[in-house]
C-alpha cells in the first residue's frame, strides 16, 4: 500500500460564505454603499419616488372617479 503525505492532501477549511457573513447580505449592501455613495443616494431616491407614486395612484383614481360621478359618493 502506498503512503501519501498529509501535506499533499487537500484539507477542507470552514470559511463563511459571503452571503452568510452579514445575515441577509446586509454587509454586501453596506460595502456597495461605501464604494458608491452617489449611486446609493440615487437608488434611495428612486425607491422613495416609487413608494410615493404607489401611494398616490389610488388617491388620484379616487378623485377622478368622484369627478366623473358629479362629486357624489354612494351611501
Biopython code that builds the backbone (N, CA, C, O; Angstrom):
import numpy as np
from Bio.PDB.StructureBuilder import StructureBuilder

atoms = [
    (1, "UNK", "N", (0.845, -1.162, 0.000)),
    (1, "UNK", "CA", (0.000, 0.000, 0.000)),
    (1, "UNK", "C", (0.895, 1.230, 0.000)),
    (1, "UNK", "O", (1.873, 1.295, 0.745)),
    (2, "UNK", "N", (0.557, 2.203, -0.836)),
    (2, "UNK", "CA", (1.380, 3.406, -0.915)),
    (2, "UNK", "C", (0.959, 4.410, 0.160)),
    (2, "UNK", "O", (-0.161, 4.390, 0.671)),
    (3, "UNK", "N", (1.877, 5.253, 0.464)),
    (3, "UNK", "CA", (1.625, 6.253, 1.509)),
    (3, "UNK", "C", (1.664, 7.644, 0.880)),
    (3, "UNK", "O", (2.632, 7.990, 0.202)),
    (4, "UNK", "N", (0.616, 8.447, 1.102)),
    (4, "UNK", "CA", (0.566, 9.828, 0.602)),
    (4, "UNK", "C", (0.731, 10.745, 1.813)),
    (4, "UNK", "O", (-0.029, 10.639, 2.775)),
    (5, "UNK", "N", (1.710, 11.639, 1.774)),
    (5, "UNK", "CA", (1.911, 12.520, 2.923)),
    (5, "UNK", "C", (0.738, 13.493, 3.112)),
    (5, "UNK", "O", (0.088, 13.897, 2.147)),
    (6, "UNK", "N", (0.484, 13.855, 4.360)),
    (6, "UNK", "CA", (-0.618, 14.770, 4.664)),
    (6, "UNK", "C", (-0.458, 16.118, 3.978)),
    (6, "UNK", "O", (-1.460, 16.753, 3.648)),
    (7, "UNK", "N", (0.741, 16.564, 3.760)),
    (7, "UNK", "CA", (0.957, 17.864, 3.125)),
    (7, "UNK", "C", (0.506, 17.862, 1.664)),
    (7, "UNK", "O", (0.261, 18.925, 1.093)),
    (8, "UNK", "N", (0.396, 16.678, 1.055)),
    (8, "UNK", "CA", (-0.024, 16.590, -0.343)),
    (8, "UNK", "C", (-1.541, 16.500, -0.476)),
    (8, "UNK", "O", (-2.078, 16.676, -1.569)),
    (9, "UNK", "N", (-2.227, 16.229, 0.617)),
    (9, "UNK", "CA", (-3.673, 16.054, 0.570)),
    (9, "UNK", "C", (-4.381, 17.384, 0.830)),
    (9, "UNK", "O", (-3.999, 18.117, 1.742)),
    (10, "UNK", "N", (-5.388, 17.697, 0.055)),
    (10, "UNK", "CA", (-6.158, 18.923, 0.325)),
    (10, "UNK", "C", (-7.018, 18.732, 1.585)),
    (10, "UNK", "O", (-7.570, 17.655, 1.812)),
    (11, "UNK", "N", (-7.121, 19.762, 2.378)),
    (11, "UNK", "CA", (-7.917, 19.707, 3.594)),
    (11, "UNK", "C", (-9.018, 20.755, 3.522)),
    (11, "UNK", "O", (-8.796, 21.890, 3.100)),
    (12, "UNK", "N", (-10.196, 20.352, 3.941)),
    (12, "UNK", "CA", (-11.326, 21.278, 3.942)),
    (12, "UNK", "C", (-11.192, 22.235, 5.117)),
    (12, "UNK", "O", (-10.897, 21.826, 6.240)),
    (13, "UNK", "N", (-11.413, 23.508, 4.842)),
    (13, "UNK", "CA", (-11.379, 24.521, 5.885)),
    (13, "UNK", "C", (-12.735, 25.207, 5.922)),
    (13, "UNK", "O", (-13.315, 25.507, 4.878)),
    (14, "UNK", "N", (-13.230, 25.450, 7.105)),
    (14, "UNK", "CA", (-14.515, 26.119, 7.260)),
    (14, "UNK", "C", (-14.326, 27.621, 7.111)),
    (14, "UNK", "O", (-13.688, 28.261, 7.947)),
    (15, "UNK", "N", (-14.880, 28.173, 6.052)),
    (15, "UNK", "CA", (-14.839, 29.605, 5.825)),
    (15, "UNK", "C", (-16.265, 30.078, 5.584)),
    (15, "UNK", "O", (-17.003, 29.443, 4.832)),
    (16, "UNK", "N", (-16.661, 31.169, 6.200)),
    (16, "UNK", "CA", (-18.031, 31.650, 5.973)),
    (16, "UNK", "C", (-18.195, 32.146, 4.539)),
    (16, "UNK", "O", (-17.301, 32.779, 3.977)),
    (17, "UNK", "N", (-19.338, 31.851, 3.969)),
    (17, "UNK", "CA", (-19.613, 32.340, 2.623)),
    (17, "UNK", "C", (-19.958, 33.812, 2.702)),
    (17, "UNK", "O", (-20.308, 34.314, 3.770)),
    (18, "UNK", "N", (-19.864, 34.508, 1.583)),
    (18, "UNK", "CA", (-20.124, 35.945, 1.571)),
    (18, "UNK", "C", (-21.562, 36.258, 1.968)),
    (18, "UNK", "O", (-21.806, 37.239, 2.671)),
    (19, "UNK", "N", (-22.508, 35.446, 1.534)),
    (19, "UNK", "CA", (-23.908, 35.720, 1.835)),
    (19, "UNK", "C", (-24.249, 35.440, 3.286)),
    (19, "UNK", "O", (-25.167, 36.055, 3.828)),
    (20, "UNK", "N", (-23.537, 34.533, 3.923)),
    (20, "UNK", "CA", (-23.828, 34.190, 5.307)),
    (20, "UNK", "C", (-23.159, 35.134, 6.301)),
    (20, "UNK", "O", (-23.569, 35.191, 7.460)),
    (21, "UNK", "N", (-22.163, 35.856, 5.881)),
    (21, "UNK", "CA", (-21.405, 36.686, 6.803)),
    (21, "UNK", "C", (-22.236, 37.836, 7.356)),
    (21, "UNK", "O", (-22.061, 38.206, 8.517)),
    (22, "UNK", "N", (-23.128, 38.409, 6.569)),
    (22, "UNK", "CA", (-23.878, 39.575, 7.011)),
    (22, "UNK", "C", (-25.322, 39.296, 7.305)),
    (22, "UNK", "O", (-26.136, 40.218, 7.253)),
    (23, "UNK", "N", (-25.678, 38.096, 7.606)),
    (23, "UNK", "CA", (-27.070, 37.772, 7.867)),
    (23, "UNK", "C", (-27.807, 37.610, 6.555)),
    (23, "UNK", "O", (-27.784, 36.535, 5.954)),
    (24, "UNK", "N", (-28.459, 38.664, 6.108)),
    (24, "UNK", "CA", (-29.209, 38.592, 4.860)),
    (24, "UNK", "C", (-28.526, 39.391, 3.759)),
    (24, "UNK", "O", (-29.201, 39.985, 2.918)),
    (25, "UNK", "N", (-27.217, 39.412, 3.754)),
    (25, "UNK", "CA", (-26.487, 40.138, 2.723)),
    (25, "UNK", "C", (-26.330, 41.609, 3.042)),
    (25, "UNK", "O", (-25.972, 42.400, 2.170)),
    (26, "UNK", "N", (-26.594, 41.983, 4.285)),
    (26, "UNK", "CA", (-26.521, 43.384, 4.675)),
    (26, "UNK", "C", (-25.107, 43.932, 4.534)),
    (26, "UNK", "O", (-24.925, 45.077, 4.121)),
    (27, "UNK", "N", (-24.112, 43.131, 4.871)),
    (27, "UNK", "CA", (-22.738, 43.628, 4.769)),
    (27, "UNK", "C", (-22.356, 43.877, 3.312)),
    (27, "UNK", "O", (-21.606, 44.807, 3.017)),
    (28, "UNK", "N", (-22.862, 43.060, 2.411)),
    (28, "UNK", "CA", (-22.580, 43.280, 0.989)),
    (28, "UNK", "C", (-23.204, 44.583, 0.508)),
    (28, "UNK", "O", (-22.594, 45.326, -0.261)),
    (29, "UNK", "N", (-24.419, 44.855, 0.963)),
    (29, "UNK", "CA", (-25.090, 46.100, 0.588)),
    (29, "UNK", "C", (-24.339, 47.295, 1.157)),
    (29, "UNK", "O", (-24.133, 48.291, 0.464)),
    (30, "UNK", "N", (-23.930, 47.197, 2.413)),
    (30, "UNK", "CA", (-23.192, 48.296, 3.027)),
    (30, "UNK", "C", (-21.860, 48.534, 2.335)),
    (30, "UNK", "O", (-21.435, 49.680, 2.191)),
    (31, "UNK", "N", (-21.197, 47.467, 1.904)),
    (31, "UNK", "CA", (-19.945, 47.625, 1.165)),
    (31, "UNK", "C", (-20.180, 48.353, -0.149)),
    (31, "UNK", "O", (-19.374, 49.195, -0.546)),
    (32, "UNK", "N", (-21.274, 48.037, -0.824)),
    (32, "UNK", "CA", (-21.585, 48.718, -2.086)),
    (32, "UNK", "C", (-21.899, 50.187, -1.845)),
    (32, "UNK", "O", (-21.506, 51.046, -2.635)),
    (33, "UNK", "N", (-22.609, 50.480, -0.754)),
    (33, "UNK", "CA", (-22.934, 51.870, -0.433)),
    (33, "UNK", "C", (-21.663, 52.651, -0.127)),
    (33, "UNK", "O", (-21.512, 53.793, -0.563)),
    (34, "UNK", "N", (-20.760, 52.045, 0.612)),
    (34, "UNK", "CA", (-19.496, 52.717, 0.920)),
    (34, "UNK", "C", (-18.665, 52.941, -0.340)),
    (34, "UNK", "O", (-17.939, 53.930, -0.445)),
    (35, "UNK", "N", (-18.775, 52.023, -1.291)),
    (35, "UNK", "CA", (-18.000, 52.136, -2.523)),
    (35, "UNK", "C", (-18.568, 53.149, -3.498)),
    (35, "UNK", "O", (-17.821, 53.759, -4.263)),
    (36, "UNK", "N", (-19.892, 53.337, -3.481)),
    (36, "UNK", "CA", (-20.528, 54.258, -4.422)),
    (36, "UNK", "C", (-21.657, 55.003, -3.715)),
    (36, "UNK", "O", (-22.826, 54.672, -3.915)),
    (37, "UNK", "N", (-21.335, 55.994, -2.898)),
    (37, "UNK", "CA", (-22.385, 56.683, -2.142)),
    (37, "UNK", "C", (-23.373, 57.453, -3.023)),
    (37, "UNK", "O", (-24.558, 57.540, -2.699)),
    (38, "UNK", "N", (-22.892, 58.005, -4.122)),
    (38, "UNK", "CA", (-23.814, 58.736, -5.008)),
    (38, "UNK", "C", (-24.836, 57.805, -5.625)),
    (38, "UNK", "O", (-26.012, 58.152, -5.738)),
    (39, "UNK", "N", (-24.395, 56.633, -6.022)),
    (39, "UNK", "CA", (-25.324, 55.655, -6.590)),
    (39, "UNK", "C", (-26.343, 55.205, -5.562)),
    (39, "UNK", "O", (-27.500, 54.955, -5.903)),
    (40, "UNK", "N", (-25.927, 55.098, -4.301)),
    (40, "UNK", "CA", (-26.857, 54.713, -3.243)),
    (40, "UNK", "C", (-27.900, 55.802, -3.022)),
    (40, "UNK", "O", (-29.067, 55.503, -2.767)),
    (41, "UNK", "N", (-27.489, 57.050, -3.118)),
    (41, "UNK", "CA", (-28.437, 58.155, -2.965)),
    (41, "UNK", "C", (-29.446, 58.146, -4.101)),
    (41, "UNK", "O", (-30.640, 58.337, -3.873)),
    (42, "UNK", "N", (-28.979, 57.926, -5.316)),
    (42, "UNK", "CA", (-29.877, 57.878, -6.469)),
    (42, "UNK", "C", (-30.847, 56.704, -6.341)),
    (42, "UNK", "O", (-32.036, 56.846, -6.626)),
    (43, "UNK", "N", (-30.349, 55.562, -5.920)),
    (43, "UNK", "CA", (-31.206, 54.398, -5.751)),
    (43, "UNK", "C", (-32.239, 54.637, -4.655)),
    (43, "UNK", "O", (-33.399, 54.256, -4.806)),
    (44, "UNK", "N", (-31.834, 55.255, -3.568)),
    (44, "UNK", "CA", (-32.764, 55.570, -2.487)),
    (44, "UNK", "C", (-33.833, 56.548, -2.938)),
    (44, "UNK", "O", (-35.000, 56.408, -2.571)),
    (45, "UNK", "N", (-33.446, 57.533, -3.727)),
    (45, "UNK", "CA", (-34.426, 58.496, -4.250)),
    (45, "UNK", "C", (-35.411, 57.809, -5.185)),
    (45, "UNK", "O", (-36.600, 58.130, -5.184)),
    (46, "UNK", "N", (-34.922, 56.870, -5.980)),
    (46, "UNK", "CA", (-35.817, 56.151, -6.892)),
    (46, "UNK", "C", (-36.813, 55.286, -6.119)),
    (46, "UNK", "O", (-37.983, 55.197, -6.490)),
    (47, "UNK", "N", (-36.347, 54.654, -5.049)),
    (47, "UNK", "CA", (-37.248, 53.840, -4.219)),
    (47, "UNK", "C", (-38.286, 54.736, -3.554)),
    (47, "UNK", "O", (-39.463, 54.379, -3.497)),
    (48, "UNK", "N", (-37.864, 55.896, -3.048)),
    (48, "UNK", "CA", (-38.794, 56.818, -2.405)),
    (48, "UNK", "C", (-39.825, 57.342, -3.404)),
    (48, "UNK", "O", (-41.005, 57.458, -3.072)),
    (49, "UNK", "N", (-39.389, 57.657, -4.621)),
    (49, "UNK", "CA", (-40.319, 58.132, -5.640)),
    (49, "UNK", "C", (-41.317, 57.049, -6.018)),
    (49, "UNK", "O", (-42.494, 57.335, -6.237)),
    (50, "UNK", "N", (-40.859, 55.823, -6.094)),
    (50, "UNK", "CA", (-41.765, 54.718, -6.400)),
    (50, "UNK", "C", (-42.791, 54.499, -5.304)),
    (50, "UNK", "O", (-43.959, 54.233, -5.588)),
    (51, "UNK", "N", (-42.366, 54.609, -4.056)),
    (51, "UNK", "CA", (-43.301, 54.452, -2.942)),
    (51, "UNK", "C", (-44.315, 55.580, -2.925)),
    (51, "UNK", "O", (-45.494, 55.354, -2.650)),
    (52, "UNK", "N", (-43.869, 56.785, -3.215)),
    (52, "UNK", "CA", (-44.776, 57.926, -3.272)),
    (52, "UNK", "C", (-45.795, 57.758, -4.394)),
    (52, "UNK", "O", (-46.981, 58.034, -4.213)),
    (53, "UNK", "N", (-45.327, 57.304, -5.545)),
    (53, "UNK", "CA", (-46.240, 57.087, -6.670)),
    (53, "UNK", "C", (-47.235, 55.979, -6.357)),
    (53, "UNK", "O", (-48.411, 56.086, -6.704)),
    (54, "UNK", "N", (-46.777, 54.922, -5.710)),
    (54, "UNK", "CA", (-47.679, 53.820, -5.364)),
    (54, "UNK", "C", (-48.746, 54.264, -4.382)),
    (54, "UNK", "O", (-49.872, 53.768, -4.423)),
    (55, "UNK", "N", (-48.408, 55.193, -3.498)),
    (55, "UNK", "CA", (-49.395, 55.702, -2.548)),
    (55, "UNK", "C", (-50.337, 56.704, -3.200)),
    (55, "UNK", "O", (-51.494, 56.813, -2.794)),
    (56, "UNK", "N", (-49.864, 57.437, -4.203)),
    (56, "UNK", "CA", (-50.665, 58.489, -4.819)),
    (56, "UNK", "C", (-51.642, 57.967, -5.867)),
    (56, "UNK", "O", (-52.686, 58.581, -6.085)),
    (57, "UNK", "N", (-51.336, 56.867, -6.509)),
    (57, "UNK", "CA", (-52.187, 56.369, -7.595)),
    (57, "UNK", "C", (-53.623, 56.105, -7.136)),
    (57, "UNK", "O", (-54.550, 56.547, -7.815)),
    (58, "UNK", "N", (-53.853, 55.407, -6.019)),
    (58, "UNK", "CA", (-55.250, 55.203, -5.602)),
    (58, "UNK", "C", (-55.968, 56.513, -5.273)),
    (58, "UNK", "O", (-57.169, 56.629, -5.518)),
    (59, "UNK", "N", (-55.261, 57.494, -4.727)),
    (59, "UNK", "CA", (-55.881, 58.782, -4.418)),
    (59, "UNK", "C", (-56.312, 59.505, -5.693)),
    (59, "UNK", "O", (-57.402, 60.074, -5.764)),
    (60, "UNK", "N", (-55.441, 59.472, -6.691)),
    (60, "UNK", "CA", (-55.759, 60.133, -7.959)),
    (60, "UNK", "C", (-56.922, 59.422, -8.647)),
    (60, "UNK", "O", (-57.822, 60.076, -9.173)),
    (61, "UNK", "N", (-56.910, 58.107, -8.648)),
    (61, "UNK", "CA", (-58.013, 57.361, -9.268)),
    (61, "UNK", "C", (-59.326, 57.652, -8.548)),
    (61, "UNK", "O", (-60.368, 57.781, -9.192)),
    (62, "UNK", "N", (-59.289, 57.756, -7.233)),
    (62, "UNK", "CA", (-60.495, 58.071, -6.476)),
    (62, "UNK", "C", (-61.005, 59.462, -6.784)),
    (62, "UNK", "O", (-62.214, 59.665, -6.895)),
    (63, "UNK", "N", (-60.105, 60.428, -6.924)),
    (63, "UNK", "CA", (-60.507, 61.794, -7.251)),
    (63, "UNK", "C", (-61.107, 61.865, -8.644)),
    (63, "UNK", "O", (-62.081, 62.587, -8.860)),
    (64, "UNK", "N", (-60.547, 61.133, -9.585)),
    (64, "UNK", "CA", (-61.092, 61.120, -10.941)),
    (64, "UNK", "C", (-62.468, 60.453, -10.976)),
    (64, "UNK", "O", (-63.358, 60.894, -11.703)),
    (65, "UNK", "N", (-62.633, 59.408, -10.200)),
    (65, "UNK", "CA", (-63.925, 58.729, -10.152)),
    (65, "UNK", "C", (-64.978, 59.637, -9.536)),
    (65, "UNK", "O", (-66.130, 59.629, -9.970)),
    (66, "UNK", "N", (-64.597, 60.427, -8.522)),
    (66, "UNK", "CA", (-65.539, 61.364, -7.918)),
    (66, "UNK", "C", (-65.940, 62.455, -8.898)),
    (66, "UNK", "O", (-67.096, 62.878, -8.928)),
    (67, "UNK", "N", (-64.984, 62.909, -9.697)),
    (67, "UNK", "CA", (-65.274, 63.967, -10.657)),
    (67, "UNK", "C", (-66.243, 63.471, -11.734)),
    (67, "UNK", "O", (-67.149, 64.195, -12.147)),
    (68, "UNK", "N", (-66.041, 62.222, -12.184)),
    (68, "UNK", "CA", (-66.909, 61.657, -13.228)),
    (68, "UNK", "C", (-68.334, 61.430, -12.721)),
    (68, "UNK", "O", (-69.289, 61.527, -13.491)),
    (69, "UNK", "N", (-68.478, 61.132, -11.435)),
    (69, "UNK", "CA", (-69.811, 60.851, -10.883)),
    (69, "UNK", "C", (-70.479, 62.102, -10.360)),
    (69, "UNK", "O", (-71.550, 62.007, -9.760)),
    (70, "UNK", "N", (-69.904, 63.253, -10.556)),
    (70, "UNK", "CA", (-70.504, 64.504, -10.114)),
    (70, "UNK", "C", (-70.146, 64.861, -8.683)),
    (70, "UNK", "O", (-70.768, 65.749, -8.100)),
    (71, "UNK", "N", (-69.179, 64.206, -8.114)),
    (71, "UNK", "CA", (-68.734, 64.513, -6.771)),
    (71, "UNK", "C", (-69.582, 63.888, -5.691)),
    (71, "UNK", "O", (-69.360, 64.166, -4.512)),
    (72, "UNK", "N", (-70.531, 63.067, -6.036)),
    (72, "UNK", "CA", (-71.392, 62.421, -5.054)),
    (72, "UNK", "C", (-70.855, 61.033, -4.752)),
    (72, "UNK", "O", (-70.539, 60.256, -5.654)),
    (73, "UNK", "N", (-70.761, 60.746, -3.480)),
    (73, "UNK", "CA", (-70.328, 59.403, -3.090)),
    (73, "UNK", "C", (-71.558, 58.595, -2.721)),
    (73, "UNK", "O", (-72.539, 59.126, -2.200)),
    (74, "UNK", "N", (-71.488, 57.309, -3.000)),
    (74, "UNK", "CA", (-72.620, 56.427, -2.695)),
    (74, "UNK", "C", (-72.834, 56.272, -1.206)),
    (74, "UNK", "O", (-71.885, 56.345, -0.425)),
    (75, "UNK", "N", (-74.091, 56.057, -0.805)),
    (75, "UNK", "CA", (-74.407, 55.960, 0.633)),
    (75, "UNK", "C", (-74.170, 54.604, 1.127)),
    (75, "UNK", "O", (-74.380, 54.332, 2.310)),
]
sb = StructureBuilder()
sb.init_structure("model")
sb.init_model(0)
sb.init_chain("A")
sb.init_seg("    ")
for serial, (resi, resn, name, xyz) in enumerate(atoms, 1):
    if name == "N":
        sb.init_residue(resn, " ", resi, " ")
    sb.init_atom(name, np.array(xyz, "f"), 0.0, 1.0, " ", f" {name:<3s}", serial, name[0])
structure = sb.get_structure()
